[in-house]
Structures are given as C-alpha cells and as structure tokens.
Amino acid sequence: MSDAPPEEQGEAGGDDLHRSPYDRKMLEALVCPQTHAPLRYDAERQELISRAAHLAYPIRGGIPVMLVDEARQLD
C-alpha cells in the first residue's frame, strides 16, 4: 500500500502518473534511455515522448516502460 495520502493515490489506491506533484518530479528524473534527453508526458496516449530519439515510451499500469524495444517510433 502507498504511503501517499488518498487524494494523491490512483483509482486502485496505488501511485499513478495523474498526480501533478509526483508526476513532475518523476518526469524530471526520467530521461530517454537512448539519447539521455528530457521526456514530454502525453496524457492522452499515456506515453513519454522523446523528441530527440523520435520515440514514444508507453506507460502501462502507471509504470513507464523505458525500453527502446517497447517504444513506438514517431514520424
């Protein structure tokens, strides 16, 4: 169970990427594993976007999947 207050927990009581204070800190800590460039969060698609690598890393169950093999190639 999470130590975060209920208002900062996801629907099932766990952490997710929809909380702004935690999101911002986590996003600032994560970088593209290929280029080490910053990422942009796409809430609609639930992806972390690396413009430098032209890749979109999926977020599954609130957990970013930071594997190049799992990333979607951007046009």
N, C-alpha and C positions, 0 to 999 in steps of 0.2 A: 504494500500500500504506500502511496506517496505521502511525504511529509508536508506537501503544499496544502494551503487552505482549500476548502471545497470550491470556492469561486475561481481558483487557479488550476483546477483539475479538469480533465476531459470528461466526456459523457459517461464513461465507464469508471470514472474515478482515477484514471491514470493520467500521466502527462501527455500532452499533445502539442502540435505546433500552432494552435489557435490562441495561445495566451501571449499577449504582447510583451511584457517584461522579459519573460523567459525566452520567447522567440528571438527577440533582438539580440540578447546575449549569446544564444546558441548560434544564431546565424553569423554573428561576428566571429565566432570561434571556428566555424566551418569554412573551409576553402576547397576549391576544386582539387581533387587528388592528382589530376593530370598537369594542371598549369599553376596551381597554388594561388590562383586569382580568387577574388571575392565572389560570392554567390548571391543571386537575387531569388527571393521566395515568390513563387507563383501559387497563390492560394487557390485559385480556381482549378488548376490542374494538379495541385498537390505535388509540386516539383521544385527542386532547387536548380536554378539556371546558371550555367557557366557560359557567359558570352565569349570569353577568351577561347574556350575549347569547343564552343558550339554544341554543348551537351546539356541535357536536362536529366538530373538525377531524381528518381522517384522517391516519394515519401509513402511508406506502407505502414499502416497501423500507427502513424505518428512517429515513425522512425525513418530518418533519411538513409537511403541505400546509396552509399558513397563508393560504388564500384563502377568503373568505367564500362565494364561489360554489361552492366544493367542499365546504363544511361541511354536515353533516347537522343539520336542525332538530330540537331536542329538545322534547318535550311539556311 
